[in-house]
Structures are given as C-alpha cells and as structure tokens.
Amino acid sequence: MSTDDTLRHALVAAVRRLDARGLNRGSTGNASVRDAAGQGVWITPTGMGAEVEPDDLVWLSLDGAQVRGRWQPSSEWHFHLAAHRARAGRVAVLHTHSPHATALACLRRPLPPFHYMVAIAGSDHVPLVPYHLFGTEALSQGVGAAMAGVDACLLANHGLIAAGDSLARAEKVLAEIEALCGIYLKALAAGEPALLGAAEMVEVLERFRSYGQARHAGTAPAG
C-alpha cells in the first residue's frame, strides 16, 4: 500500500474505535488526517460513521479549493481545515459528540484546571468556542482561533474537537478530555471544584514536555 492508503486505513480504524468506545454515535462526528505530501487532508464523508471504508474518504486541499472523492466531505470540513492550519505539525483532527464533553459544552463552560491532566491539551484549560451553526465559516473561525494554542476545544451546544501530531495522539487527547469532563461534571454536582493556579499549571506543562519519553541510558531513578 502507498503511504496515503495506509493513512486512510488508519483513519477508518480510528473512526471505528471511537464508535466502539462510545465516544461517537452514528454519523454525528467526523475525522481527518493530513495526507503524506502535507498538501491536504483525508476526511470522512458527510452522513457516514463507523460503516465508512477507506475508499469513501474525501481528499481536500488545505485551502479547501480542491476536492477529490465520490462523496461530499463532512459538513464540518471548514473547521477541520482551520484546525489543521492553526498549528504546524498537526496531523490528525477528531470531532465527536461524546457525552461528557458535550454536556459540559451545553452548559457553555470551558474545562478549567481542576485537575493537572487538563494539560494534556497543551494548555492550562480547554477553551470553549462560542456557539455557531455547524458547517459555517463563523464556527471555522472560532475553532481556528481556539486551536492555535491548544490540542482540544469544546464547541458550545455541540461537542469536542481534539488534535495531535498523530492519530494515536489525537485519540489519546480526545479520550482523556472526555473522561475529565465527566469527572468535572461530577465534582460540580457536589460544589465548585478547587482550581490549580497558573504557576502550578506551568509546572505541570513543563513536566509534560518530557513525560513518557525514553529514559536516558544510565542509572535509573529511584522509586
């Protein structure tokens, strides 16, 4: 298979995993991955969910001017391109209507630094994009602005977007933010959660920059 064939198969597998894990349902979400040449993206077609096949994916140039495929691209293709353009090195963008993130988005609340793992999004919070009708340029602009500095954002009365430098990373961010939204909603039911301060989150973000990397050869750290 060519590199793009491999990318398309990987994107379809990711879409099916999201559905199997209950992070998406039917055709409510969409997903895209940067092509091998870096000139465009492969994106899920409109109206398709876990039944999508690699040959169903649609190719879009990064400026949205060129389209190739037998189906129409997702109605949310505007904000996918905006998210891809917002940060260099971004490879995958996933959008779901996952239950907890969507519930918080319907409260029109961002996800604040109530837990240090919020930093997985690359910031001290997950921002909320104001409500705009799906598929519109206004929503695209809101997503582009929000995703310039983070790898996840909530869409008011809509859902969640997560991105990463690989499909695996985007999936990890999406799953973690969805779980954190659920924990935050439970905490809100008991009261207003205490938030970590800006300096504390700076420390977390700094630690995250090296967390999970291969250990340097030499003496292993204690503990």
Phi, psi and omega in degrees: 000149174286168179300320180292325175298317178298318179297318180294318177296321179294322180294316178298318178298321179295317179301318181291324177295318179300320179293316182295329181273001180077014179273350175213161181219130176056230183253022186287334182253184179201165185208153179212156178218141181294139180288170186297327182277348181074018182260350182193191180226152166265130184226151178293146179283160180294141175080007180242146177237235185292347179280355184298145176245158181308322181288348178279341185296149183249140176261134177233137171290157185297338177268359178077003185278335182242137181225134176227134179148165182271351180240168173281143178292164176313144178297344180263018184300332180300312183282338173297312179297321179298318180292321177296320182284340189290335182214128178296143178088355179286129185251320186232144176227127181238138178231129178224165170252047182300144192303309186289315179296321180292321177299315179294321178296328178285342171278354182057048177237135171288171175264109185275177181281061178280343181217143185297335182292350173304334181295350177298338177281357178087014181210179179271004176197167173253113186289162176250123175276128180303155183295132169217151178303138181299147177077011184257160177293329178298317177295319178302315180295321178297318179293316179302317180293317182291321187275002178294330184241001183221168177250016175202148173208154174264146176250119184307131179054036187212289184172212188229143171238136174225149183218168179190175179276007172201163176298320180299318180294317179298319177297318180297316179298314182299313182296320181291317180294321176300315179296317179296323177298321178296317178295319181297318178297321177295319179295321179297329180294336180261345182156191179267118183296147172290142182251146173288146180281168182302316181295322178295321180287329174299318178298318179296313181298322178295318179295323181295336182296334180244355183295133176087356179284161180299139181291138177294141179299138180139203183291128179289143178293149178290151176088000000 
